Amino acid sequence: MYHVSPFRYLIEALLGQAVGKQRINCSPVEFVTINPPTGLSCGKFLEAYMTASGGYVQDENATTACNFCSTRTTDELMARNFNIFYQHYWRDFGIVMAYVGVNVSCSVGWIGE
């Protein structure tokens, strides 16, 4: 029923546009401290993970105590937690307008009967 509701597309279109494409800066208490293997910098050690899952390292050149934040942008956060994507706004607008069109045409078509 999630994909059938027009409110899903309305919320995605509005929320994606309102808070999408923004950078997130973690506060000091939100960082996770990770120690990389000897000989690797924080950036090199976490590069593959950050490419696949997002996030950022506070100092990519550090070799001990990597401060890692799991989310870099609002788009990463909304996609992972709420299935909301910034780039779907025109698609969502079209779907909402289709719902409106179908409802209006059904209402007007039944008035004369």
N, CA, C and O atoms as a Tinker XYZ file with bonds, in Angstrom:
   452  protein
     1  N      0.820000   -1.195000    0.000000    73     2
     2  CA     0.000000    0.000000    0.000000    64     1     3
     3  C      0.865000    1.261000    0.000000    63     2     4     5
     4  O      0.386000    2.339000   -0.353000    81     3
     5  N      2.117000    1.136000    0.388000    73     3     6
     6  CA     3.020000    2.287000    0.440000    64     5     7
     7  C      3.146000    2.956000   -0.913000    63     6     8     9
     8  O      3.108000    4.184000   -0.995000    81     7
     9  N      3.296000    2.179000   -1.983000    73     7    10
    10  CA     3.490000    2.728000   -3.319000    64     9    11
    11  C      2.179000    3.148000   -3.983000    63    10    12    13
    12  O      2.212000    3.794000   -5.030000    81    11
    13  N      1.042000    2.806000   -3.414000    73    11    14
    14  CA    -0.249000    3.166000   -3.984000    64    13    15
    15  C     -0.729000    4.517000   -3.457000    63    14    16    17
    16  O     -1.509000    5.193000   -4.128000    81    15
    17  N     -0.290000    4.910000   -2.298000    73    15    18
    18  CA    -0.759000    6.145000   -1.673000    64    17    19
    19  C     -0.175000    7.381000   -2.357000    63    18    20    21
    20  O      1.038000    7.462000   -2.552000    81    19
    21  N     -1.018000    8.340000   -2.720000    73    19    22
    22  CA    -0.501000    9.575000   -3.320000    64    21    23
    23  C      0.277000   10.417000   -2.311000    63    22    24    25
    24  O      1.111000   11.234000   -2.703000    81    23
    25  N      0.019000   10.229000   -1.038000    73    23    26
    26  CA     0.727000   11.007000   -0.024000    64    25    27
    27  C      2.209000   10.652000    0.032000    63    26    28    29
    28  O      3.030000   11.498000    0.384000    81    27
    29  N      2.562000    9.418000   -0.310000    73    27    30
    30  CA     3.961000    9.017000   -0.368000    64    29    31
    31  C      4.710000    9.877000   -1.373000    63    30    32    33
    32  O      5.820000   10.330000   -1.091000    81    31
    33  N      4.120000   10.109000   -2.544000    73    31    34
    34  CA     4.767000   10.887000   -3.594000    64    33    35
    35  C      4.747000   12.380000   -3.276000    63    34    36    37
    36  O      5.686000   13.101000   -3.613000    81    35
    37  N      3.683000   12.841000   -2.632000    73    35    38
    38  CA     3.610000   14.240000   -2.226000    64    37    39
    39  C      4.680000   14.554000   -1.182000    63    38    40    41
    40  O      5.379000   15.562000   -1.290000    81    39
    41  N      4.806000   13.702000   -0.182000    73    39    42
    42  CA     5.815000   13.906000    0.867000    64    41    43
    43  C      7.217000   13.827000    0.283000    63    42    44    45
    44  O      8.065000   14.652000    0.623000    81    43
    45  N      7.484000   12.858000   -0.588000    73    43    46
    46  CA     8.811000   12.744000   -1.184000    64    45    47
    47  C      9.155000   13.979000   -2.003000    63    46    48    49
    48  O     10.278000   14.476000   -1.933000    81    47
    49  N      8.195000   14.478000   -2.781000    73    47    50
    50  CA     8.447000   15.664000   -3.606000    64    49    51
    51  C      8.721000   16.889000   -2.737000    63    50    52    53
    52  O      9.660000   17.638000   -3.005000    81    51
    53  N      7.919000   17.098000   -1.711000    73    51    54
    54  CA     8.079000   18.286000   -0.869000    64    53    55
    55  C      9.304000   18.198000    0.039000    63    54    56    57
    56  O     10.092000   19.141000    0.109000    81    55
    57  N      9.466000   17.082000    0.728000    73    55    58
    58  CA    10.576000   16.938000    1.668000    64    57    59
    59  C     11.915000   16.854000    0.937000    63    58    60    61
    60  O     12.909000   17.416000    1.396000    81    59
    61  N     11.941000   16.165000   -0.182000    73    59    62
    62  CA    13.173000   16.072000   -0.954000    64    61    63
    63  C     13.655000   17.439000   -1.419000    63    62    64    65
    64  O     14.854000   17.717000   -1.402000    81    63
    65  N     12.727000   18.287000   -1.832000    73    63    66
    66  CA    13.093000   19.625000   -2.273000    64    65    67
    67  C     13.440000   20.545000   -1.100000    63    66    68    69
    68  O     14.313000   21.404000   -1.218000    81    67
    69  N     12.761000   20.364000    0.018000    73    67    70
    70  CA    12.975000   21.257000    1.165000    64    69    71
    71  C     14.329000   21.045000    1.832000    63    70    72    73
    72  O     14.990000   22.014000    2.205000    81    71
    73  N     14.749000   19.797000    1.987000    73    71    74
    74  CA    15.992000   19.542000    2.722000    64    73    75
    75  C     17.055000   18.806000    1.912000    63    74    76    77
    76  O     18.114000   18.476000    2.446000    81    75
    77  N     16.793000   18.546000    0.643000    73    75    78
    78  CA    17.760000   17.828000   -0.181000    64    77    79
    79  C     18.972000   18.673000   -0.548000    63    78    80    81
    80  O     18.931000   19.902000   -0.489000    81    79
    81  N     20.056000   17.990000   -0.929000    73    79    82
    82  CA    21.292000   18.620000   -1.396000    64    81    83
    83  C     21.960000   19.513000   -0.342000    63    82    84    85
    84  O     22.572000   20.525000   -0.686000    81    83
    85  N     21.845000   19.148000    0.918000    73    83    86
    86  CA    22.482000   19.895000    2.002000    64    85    87
    87  C     23.581000   19.044000    2.629000    63    86    88    89
    88  O     23.446000   17.825000    2.738000    81    87
    89  N     24.661000   19.688000    3.036000    73    87    90
    90  CA    25.749000   18.966000    3.708000    64    89    91
    91  C     25.451000   18.849000    5.192000    63    90    92    93
    92  O     24.845000   19.735000    5.794000    81    91
    93  N     25.888000   17.739000    5.768000    73    91    94
    94  CA    25.729000   17.502000    7.199000    64    93    95
    95  C     27.109000   17.532000    7.842000    63    94    96    97
    96  O     28.040000   16.889000    7.357000    81    95
    97  N     27.237000   18.274000    8.924000    73    95    98
    98  CA    28.476000   18.292000    9.703000    64    97    99
    99  C     28.178000   17.710000   11.076000    63    98   100   101
   100  O     27.389000   18.263000   11.842000    81    99
   101  N     28.810000   16.601000   11.373000    73    99   102
   102  CA    28.586000   15.938000   12.659000    64   101   103
   103  C     29.179000   16.751000   13.809000    63   102   104   105
   104  O     30.216000   17.396000   13.654000    81   103
   105  N     28.517000   16.712000   14.952000    73   103   106
   106  CA    29.076000   17.322000   16.152000    64   105   107
   107  C     30.118000   16.363000   16.728000    63   106   108   109
   108  O     30.137000   15.191000   16.355000    81   107
   109  N     30.976000   16.830000   17.623000    73   107   110
   110  CA    32.036000   15.961000   18.160000    64   109   111
   111  C     31.527000   14.671000   18.807000    63   110   112   113
   112  O     32.224000   13.658000   18.766000    81   111
   113  N     30.348000   14.680000   19.396000    73   111   114
   114  CA    29.840000   13.467000   20.044000    64   113   115
   115  C     29.273000   12.465000   19.052000    63   114   116   117
   116  O     29.041000   11.312000   19.417000    81   115
   117  N     29.044000   12.870000   17.810000    73   115   118
   118  CA    28.473000   11.976000   16.806000    64   117   119
   119  C     29.523000   11.190000   16.020000    63   118   120   121
   120  O     29.180000   10.236000   15.322000    81   119
   121  N     30.777000   11.571000   16.122000    73   119   122
   122  CA    31.836000   10.865000   15.410000    64   121   123
   123  C     32.113000    9.504000   16.046000    63   122   124   125
   124  O     32.042000    9.347000   17.265000    81   123
   125  N     32.425000    8.532000   15.206000    73   123   126
   126  CA    32.854000    7.212000   15.660000    64   125   127
   127  C     34.365000    7.160000   15.474000    63   126   128   129
   128  O     34.862000    7.466000   14.390000    81   127
   129  N     35.094000    6.780000   16.502000    73   127   130
   130  CA    36.546000    6.713000   16.419000    64   129   131
   131  C     36.978000    5.308000   16.020000    63   130   132   133
   132  O     36.626000    4.322000   16.667000    81   131
   133  N     37.752000    5.243000   14.934000    73   131   134
   134  CA    38.232000    3.975000   14.393000    64   133   135
   135  C     39.740000    4.060000   14.238000    63   134   136   137
   136  O     40.252000    5.074000   13.763000    81   135
   137  N     40.455000    3.026000   14.625000    73   135   138
   138  CA    41.904000    2.980000   14.426000    64   137   139
   139  C     42.212000    2.155000   13.179000    63   138   140   141
   140  O     41.882000    0.971000   13.125000    81   139
   141  N     42.844000    2.773000   12.175000    73   139   142
   142  CA    43.163000    2.033000   10.947000    64   141   143
   143  C     44.356000    1.104000   11.153000    63   142   144   145
   144  O     45.115000    1.276000   12.106000    81   143
   145  N     44.526000    0.125000   10.271000    73   143   146
   146  CA    45.708000   -0.743000   10.355000    64   145   147
   147  C     46.992000    0.073000   10.169000    63   146   148   149
   148  O     46.970000    1.149000    9.571000    81   147
   149  N     48.080000   -0.436000   10.673000    73   147   150
   150  CA    49.366000    0.253000   10.572000    64   149   151
   151  C     49.732000    0.481000    9.106000    63   150   152   153
   152  O     49.634000   -0.421000    8.274000    81   151
   153  N     50.150000    1.689000    8.821000    73   151   154
   154  CA    50.581000    2.033000    7.471000    64   153   155
   155  C     49.491000    2.614000    6.584000    63   154   156   157
   156  O     49.778000    3.034000    5.463000    81   155
   157  N     48.265000    2.649000    7.049000    73   155   158
   158  CA    47.176000    3.225000    6.257000    64   157   159
   159  C     46.649000    4.497000    6.899000    63   158   160   161
   160  O     46.563000    4.594000    8.123000    81   159
   161  N     46.299000    5.466000    6.072000    73   159   162
   162  CA    45.660000    6.671000    6.590000    64   161   163
   163  C     44.167000    6.403000    6.743000    63   162   164   165
   164  O     43.643000    5.421000    6.218000    81   163
   165  N     43.506000    7.272000    7.455000    73   163   166
   166  CA    42.067000    7.101000    7.673000    64   165   167
   167  C     41.304000    7.126000    6.353000    63   166   168   169
   168  O     40.409000    6.311000    6.126000    81   167
   169  N     41.663000    8.058000    5.497000    73   167   170
   170  CA    40.983000    8.173000    4.214000    64   169   171
   171  C     41.149000    6.934000    3.354000    63   170   172   173
   172  O     40.186000    6.467000    2.746000    81   171
   173  N     42.358000    6.399000    3.297000    73   171   174
   174  CA    42.622000    5.211000    2.487000    64   173   175
   175  C     41.925000    3.978000    3.073000    63   174   176   177
   176  O     41.378000    3.162000    2.331000    81   175
   177  N     41.946000    3.846000    4.390000    73   175   178
   178  CA    41.346000    2.700000    5.054000    64   177   179
   179  C     39.826000    2.666000    4.860000    63   178   180   181
   180  O     39.259000    1.598000    4.626000    81   179
   181  N     39.167000    3.812000    4.952000    73   179   182
   182  CA    37.711000    3.864000    4.873000    64   181   183
   183  C     37.172000    4.235000    3.487000    63   182   184   185
   184  O     35.964000    4.395000    3.312000    81   183
   185  N     38.057000    4.370000    2.516000    73   183   186
   186  CA    37.653000    4.813000    1.180000    64   185   187
   187  C     36.581000    3.917000    0.547000    63   186   188   189
   188  O     35.571000    4.423000    0.058000    81   187
   189  N     36.781000    2.629000    0.551000    73   187   190
   190  CA    35.815000    1.702000   -0.059000    64   189   191
   191  C     34.478000    1.742000    0.676000    63   190   192   193
   192  O     33.418000    1.718000    0.050000    81   191
   193  N     34.531000    1.802000    1.995000    73   191   194
   194  CA    33.291000    1.856000    2.779000    64   193   195
   195  C     32.519000    3.136000    2.498000    63   194   196   197
   196  O     31.304000    3.100000    2.307000    81   195
   197  N     33.221000    4.273000    2.472000    73   195   198
   198  CA    32.551000    5.547000    2.227000    64   197   199
   199  C     31.980000    5.615000    0.811000    63   198   200   201
   200  O     30.938000    6.235000    0.600000    81   199
   201  N     32.638000    4.995000   -0.150000    73   199   202
   202  CA    32.118000    4.970000   -1.512000    64   201   203
   203  C     30.813000    4.192000   -1.583000    63   202   204   205
   204  O     29.883000    4.595000   -2.282000    81   203
   205  N     30.742000    3.090000   -0.868000    73   203   206
   206  CA    29.545000    2.248000   -0.897000    64   205   207
   207  C     28.426000    2.761000    0.002000    63   206   208   209
   208  O     27.253000    2.672000   -0.362000    81   207
   209  N     28.775000    3.299000    1.178000    73   207   210
   210  CA    27.755000    3.632000    2.169000    64   209   211
   211  C     27.652000    5.105000    2.522000    63   210   212   213
   212  O     26.732000    5.495000    3.241000    81   211
   213  N     28.555000    5.926000    2.043000    73   211   214
   214  CA    28.515000    7.347000    2.376000    64   213   215
   215  C     29.274000    7.655000    3.643000    63   214   216   217
   216  O     29.926000    6.786000    4.221000    81   215
   217  N     29.186000    8.879000    4.064000    73   215   218
   218  CA    29.879000    9.335000    5.256000    64   217   219
   219  C     31.169000   10.046000    4.913000    63   218   220   221
   220  O     31.523000   10.195000    3.744000    81   219
   221  N     31.869000   10.485000    5.953000    73   219   222
   222  CA    33.141000   11.167000    5.749000    64   221   223
   223  C     34.039000   11.018000    6.966000    63   222   224   225
   224  O     33.584000   10.707000    8.067000    81   223
   225  N     35.328000   11.249000    6.739000    73   223   226
   226  CA    36.327000   11.212000    7.799000    64   225   227
   227  C     36.741000   12.650000    8.071000    63   226   228   229
   228  O     36.950000   13.428000    7.141000    81   227
   229  N     36.860000   13.000000    9.343000    73   227   230
   230  CA    37.206000   14.373000    9.697000    64   229   231
   231  C     38.597000   14.753000    9.181000    63   230   232   233
   232  O     38.770000   15.845000    8.640000    81   231
   233  N     39.586000   13.875000    9.339000    73   231   234
   234  CA    40.940000   14.118000    8.844000    64   233   235
   235  C     41.394000   12.890000    8.070000    63   234   236   237
   236  O     41.757000   11.873000    8.662000    81   235
   237  N     41.373000   12.988000    6.744000    73   235   238
   238  CA    41.697000   11.830000    5.909000    64   237   239
   239  C     43.159000   11.416000    5.985000    63   238   240   241
   240  O     43.486000   10.275000    5.659000    81   239
   241  N     44.043000   12.307000    6.404000    73   239   242
   242  CA    45.469000   12.010000    6.455000    64   241   243
   243  C     45.931000   11.455000    7.798000    63   242   244   245
   244  O     47.087000   11.055000    7.938000    81   243
   245  N     45.036000   11.427000    8.789000    73   243   246
   246  CA    45.409000   10.909000   10.110000    64   245   247
   247  C     45.691000    9.414000   10.017000    63   246   248   249
   248  O     45.089000    8.709000    9.208000    81   247
   249  N     46.615000    8.937000   10.854000    73   247   250
   250  CA    46.960000    7.515000   10.860000    64   249   251
   251  C     46.493000    6.808000   12.142000    63   250   252   253
   252  O     46.637000    5.592000   12.269000    81   251
   253  N     45.940000    7.566000   13.080000    73   251   254
   254  CA    45.360000    6.989000   14.299000    64   253   255
   255  C     44.082000    7.743000   14.621000    63   254   256   257
   256  O     43.914000    8.893000   14.217000    81   255
   257  N     43.198000    7.108000   15.335000    73   255   258
   258  CA    41.956000    7.712000   15.817000    64   257   259
   259  C     41.206000    8.461000   14.717000    63   258   260   261
   260  O     41.087000    9.686000   14.754000    81   259
   261  N     40.705000    7.710000   13.744000    73   259   262
   262  CA    39.908000    8.296000   12.661000    64   261   263
   263  C     38.538000    8.686000   13.212000    63   262   264   265
   264  O     37.827000    7.852000   13.773000    81   263
   265  N     38.178000    9.939000   13.051000    73   263   266
   266  CA    36.842000   10.383000   13.424000    64   265   267
   267  C     35.953000   10.257000   12.197000    63   266   268   269
   268  O     36.096000   11.013000   11.236000    81   267
   269  N     35.031000    9.295000   12.233000    73   267   270
   270  CA    34.174000    8.990000   11.093000    64   269   271
   271  C     32.737000    9.362000   11.393000    63   270   272   273
   272  O     32.211000    9.046000   12.460000    81   271
   273  N     32.099000   10.041000   10.436000    73   271   274
   274  CA    30.680000   10.373000   10.531000    64   273   275
   275  C     29.955000    9.582000    9.446000    63   274   276   277
   276  O     30.385000    9.593000    8.293000    81   275
   277  N     28.883000    8.908000    9.784000    73   275   278
   278  CA    28.228000    7.989000    8.853000    64   277   279
   279  C     27.405000    8.659000    7.769000    63   278   280   281
   280  O     26.997000    7.995000    6.817000    81   279
   281  N     27.149000    9.955000    7.884000    73   279   282
   282  CA    26.329000   10.646000    6.890000    64   281   283
   283  C     26.975000   11.960000    6.498000    63   282   284   285
   284  O     27.370000   12.748000    7.357000    81   283
   285  N     27.083000   12.195000    5.184000    73   283   286
   286  CA    27.688000   13.426000    4.681000    64   285   287
   287  C     26.663000   14.412000    4.149000    63   286   288   289
   288  O     26.847000   15.623000    4.268000    81   287
   289  N     25.575000   13.903000    3.558000    73   287   290
   290  CA    24.563000   14.791000    2.985000    64   289   291
   291  C     23.171000   14.371000    3.443000    63   290   292   293
   292  O     22.956000   13.241000    3.883000    81   291
   293  N     22.243000   15.296000    3.331000    73   291   294
   294  CA    20.857000   14.976000    3.672000    64   293   295
   295  C     20.284000   13.935000    2.714000    63   294   296   297
   296  O     19.398000   13.165000    3.084000    81   295
   297  N     20.795000   13.915000    1.478000    73   295   298
   298  CA    20.332000   12.914000    0.516000    64   297   299
   299  C     20.669000   11.504000    0.984000    63   298   300   301
   300  O     19.844000   10.600000    0.858000    81   299
   301  N     21.872000   11.304000    1.523000    73   299   302
   302  CA    22.253000    9.990000    2.058000    64   301   303
   303  C     21.336000    9.596000    3.204000    63   302   304   305
   304  O     20.883000    8.454000    3.277000    81   303
   305  N     21.064000   10.529000    4.090000    73   303   306
   306  CA    20.237000   10.264000    5.263000    64   305   307
   307  C     18.807000    9.920000    4.868000    63   306   308   309
   308  O     18.245000    8.942000    5.360000    81   307
   309  N     18.213000   10.722000    3.978000    73   307   310
   310  CA    16.823000   10.485000    3.584000    64   309   311
   311  C     16.671000    9.205000    2.768000    63   310   312   313
   312  O     15.678000    8.493000    2.922000    81   311
   313  N     17.631000    8.902000    1.910000    73   311   314
   314  CA    17.548000    7.685000    1.099000    64   313   315
   315  C     17.659000    6.447000    1.975000    63   314   316   317
   316  O     16.905000    5.489000    1.805000    81   315
   317  N     18.593000    6.466000    2.906000    73   315   318
   318  CA    18.829000    5.294000    3.749000    64   317   319
   319  C     17.698000    5.068000    4.754000    63   318   320   321
   320  O     17.283000    3.929000    4.966000    81   319
   321  N     17.200000    6.129000    5.368000    73   319   322
   322  CA    16.234000    5.974000    6.450000    64   321   323
   323  C     14.771000    6.084000    6.025000    63   322   324   325
   324  O     13.902000    5.459000    6.633000    81   323
   325  N     14.492000    6.879000    4.980000    73   323   326
   326  CA    13.096000    7.167000    4.652000    64   325   327
   327  C     12.710000    6.859000    3.208000    63   326   328   329
   328  O     11.559000    7.068000    2.826000    81   327
   329  N     13.650000    6.366000    2.395000    73   327   330
   330  CA    13.384000    6.063000    0.992000    64   329   331
   331  C     12.889000    7.301000    0.241000    63   330   332   333
   332  O     11.987000    7.208000   -0.591000    81   331
   333  N     13.483000    8.454000    0.537000    73   331   334
   334  CA    13.149000    9.722000   -0.112000    64   333   335
   335  C     14.353000   10.162000   -0.924000    63   334   336   337
   336  O     15.472000   10.207000   -0.411000    81   335
   337  N     14.124000   10.491000   -2.206000    73   335   338
   338  CA    15.205000   10.863000   -3.101000    64   337   339
   339  C     14.948000   12.238000   -3.710000    63   338   340   341
   340  O     13.861000   12.503000   -4.223000    81   339
   341  N     15.940000   13.099000   -3.653000    73   339   342
   342  CA    15.834000   14.460000   -4.185000    64   341   343
   343  C     15.494000   14.454000   -5.667000    63   342   344   345
   344  O     14.655000   15.243000   -6.102000    81   343
   345  N     16.117000   13.597000   -6.445000    73   343   346
   346  CA    15.974000   13.623000   -7.893000    64   345   347
   347  C     14.614000   13.118000   -8.388000    63   346   348   349
   348  O     14.370000   13.156000   -9.594000    81   347
   349  N     13.735000   12.658000   -7.528000    73   347   350
   350  CA    12.426000   12.151000   -7.946000    64   349   351
   351  C     11.342000   13.227000   -7.961000    63   350   352   353
   352  O     10.170000   12.889000   -8.129000    81   351
   353  N     11.674000   14.485000   -7.795000    73   351   354
   354  CA    10.635000   15.495000   -7.625000    64   353   355
   355  C      9.729000   15.644000   -8.841000    63   354   356   357
   356  O      8.521000   15.800000   -8.665000    81   355
   357  N     10.251000   15.605000  -10.064000    73   355   358
   358  CA     9.379000   15.719000  -11.245000    64   357   359
   359  C      8.535000   14.464000  -11.425000    63   358   360   361
   360  O      7.366000   14.551000  -11.801000    81   359
   361  N      9.111000   13.311000  -11.163000    73   359   362
   362  CA     8.342000   12.072000  -11.256000    64   361   363
   363  C      7.198000   12.095000  -10.253000    63   362   364   365
   364  O      6.063000   11.754000  -10.585000    81   363
   365  N      7.508000   12.504000   -9.012000    73   363   366
   366  CA     6.493000   12.555000   -7.964000    64   365   367
   367  C      5.405000   13.581000   -8.293000    63   366   368   369
   368  O      4.224000   13.337000   -8.047000    81   367
   369  N      5.801000   14.712000   -8.842000    73   367   370
   370  CA     4.821000   15.728000   -9.243000    64   369   371
   371  C      3.875000   15.156000  -10.298000    63   370   372   373
   372  O      2.663000   15.357000  -10.218000    81   371
   373  N      4.420000   14.451000  -11.280000    73   371   374
   374  CA     3.599000   13.835000  -12.318000    64   373   375
   375  C      2.638000   12.796000  -11.766000    63   374   376   377
   376  O      1.484000   12.722000  -12.190000    81   375
   377  N      3.112000   11.995000  -10.823000    73   375   378
   378  CA     2.253000   10.966000  -10.229000    64   377   379
   379  C      1.119000   11.604000   -9.434000    63   378   380   381
   380  O     -0.023000   11.151000   -9.513000    81   379
   381  N      1.423000   12.646000   -8.674000    73   379   382
   382  CA     0.381000   13.337000   -7.903000    64   381   383
   383  C     -0.630000   13.966000   -8.855000    63   382   384   385
   384  O     -1.833000   13.892000   -8.606000    81   383
   385  N     -0.170000   14.580000   -9.934000    73   383   386
   386  CA    -1.093000   15.171000  -10.919000    64   385   387
   387  C     -1.935000   14.086000  -11.595000    63   386   388   389
   388  O     -3.098000   14.334000  -11.912000    81   387
   389  N     -1.387000   12.905000  -11.821000    73   387   390
   390  CA    -2.167000   11.799000  -12.389000    64   389   391
   391  C     -3.272000   11.375000  -11.422000    63   390   392   393
   392  O     -4.397000   11.108000  -11.844000    81   391
   393  N     -2.953000   11.314000  -10.116000    73   391   394
   394  CA    -3.972000   11.001000   -9.118000    64   393   395
   395  C     -5.080000   12.046000   -9.150000    63   394   396   397
   396  O     -6.262000   11.705000   -9.114000    81   395
   397  N     -4.700000   13.312000   -9.216000    73   395   398
   398  CA    -5.692000   14.393000   -9.261000    64   397   399
   399  C     -6.537000   14.261000  -10.521000    63   398   400   401
   400  O     -7.761000   14.368000  -10.458000    81   399
   401  N     -5.899000   14.031000  -11.659000    73   399   402
   402  CA    -6.629000   13.896000  -12.921000    64   401   403
   403  C     -7.620000   12.747000  -12.916000    63   402   404   405
   404  O     -8.756000   12.905000  -13.364000    81   403
   405  N     -7.205000   11.600000  -12.417000    73   403   406
   406  CA    -8.098000   10.440000  -12.349000    64   405   407
   407  C     -9.268000   10.732000  -11.425000    63   406   408   409
   408  O    -10.408000   10.404000  -11.756000    81   407
   409  N     -9.014000   11.337000  -10.280000    73   407   410
   410  CA   -10.097000   11.637000   -9.340000    64   409   411
   411  C    -11.073000   12.654000   -9.911000    63   410   412   413
   412  O    -12.285000   12.504000   -9.757000    81   411
   413  N    -10.560000   13.682000  -10.567000    73   411   414
   414  CA   -11.431000   14.692000  -11.164000    64   413   415
   415  C    -12.259000   14.083000  -12.293000    63   414   416   417
   416  O    -13.465000   14.313000  -12.377000    81   415
   417  N    -11.607000   13.303000  -13.162000    73   415   418
   418  CA   -12.350000   12.716000  -14.279000    64   417   419
   419  C    -13.410000   11.729000  -13.796000    63   418   420   421
   420  O    -14.496000   11.664000  -14.372000    81   419
   421  N    -13.117000   10.972000  -12.764000    73   419   422
   422  CA   -14.123000   10.059000  -12.216000    64   421   423
   423  C    -15.274000   10.830000  -11.578000    63   422   424   425
   424  O    -16.432000   10.434000  -11.709000    81   423
   425  N    -14.968000   11.911000  -10.898000    73   423   426
   426  CA   -16.007000   12.709000  -10.253000    64   425   427
   427  C    -16.900000   13.391000  -11.277000    63   426   428   429
   428  O    -18.122000   13.371000  -11.131000    81   427
   429  N    -16.331000   13.983000  -12.291000    73   427   430
   430  CA   -17.096000   14.683000  -13.312000    64   429   431
   431  C    -17.889000   13.686000  -14.155000    63   430   432   433
   432  O    -19.028000   13.968000  -14.528000    81   431
   433  N    -17.318000   12.549000  -14.456000    73   431   434
   434  CA   -18.000000   11.536000  -15.255000    64   433   435
   435  C    -19.220000   10.960000  -14.558000    63   434   436   437
   436  O    -20.171000   10.554000  -15.226000    81   435
   437  N    -19.218000   10.915000  -13.245000    73   435   438
   438  CA   -20.328000   10.324000  -12.505000    64   437   439
   439  C    -21.406000   11.336000  -12.146000    63   438   440   441
   440  O    -22.495000   10.956000  -11.717000    81   439
   441  N    -21.110000   12.634000  -12.319000    73   439   442
   442  CA   -22.097000   13.661000  -11.954000    64   441   443
   443  C    -23.332000   13.575000  -12.847000    63   442   444   445
   444  O    -24.455000   13.715000  -12.363000    81   443
   445  N    -23.133000   13.345000  -14.151000    73   443   446
   446  CA   -24.254000   13.332000  -15.086000    64   445   447
   447  C    -25.105000   12.070000  -15.017000    63   446   448   449
   448  O    -26.193000   12.042000  -15.592000    81   447
   449  N    -24.652000   11.047000  -14.347000    73   447   450
   450  CA   -25.410000    9.783000  -14.322000    64   449   451
   451  C    -26.412000    9.728000  -13.222000    63   450   452
   452  O    -27.118000    8.730000  -13.080000    81   451
